[in-house]
């Protein structure tokens, strides 16, 4: 029958129903998306980017906003790359940019330290090829390809629609990385 095929193509029924948007590069996301997601989120704001450096450039007042959300009880976490890792050093060699991963990680940590609330930061090198940012029931996932920078990563915008979908899989991925990561030493920050 033609009718069910037309409906199936027009209405998402499977795992893809959680996909809000697909972008060839993270830089193709609407410029306001991260600010909007941070603004709407009230319970969970998880930043699982290797540097998440762009957040401070694109979201005005992010340290204060995130601190206020944490102060109101939201679970705000940062999983950043380990700047001392051999994986980080190798990626810096591949990227060959003056603004190194270690520098971007340090800049993110300095911005996080400006928050009026203490925001937990952990370090890992296991998420070098994929970044996951979660805001309540929405997520942005960037898969790093080739020698490009994070902004060149293929990116998905997801919204949770039910148990066991794409969103939940990425949230589980973040939680597993978080559990395995080392807490960052706040004493080594240079502000």
PyMOL commands that set and color helices and strands:
alter all, ss='L'
color gray80, all
select helices_A, chain A and resi 2-10+15-18+26-28+33-40+53-58+62-71+86-95+101-113+150-152+166-180+186-188
alter helices_A, ss='H'
color red, helices_A
select strands_A, chain A and resi 19-23+44-48+75-81+120-124+130-135+138-143+154-159+182-183
alter strands_A, ss='S'
color yellow, strands_A
deselect
rebuild
show_as cartoon
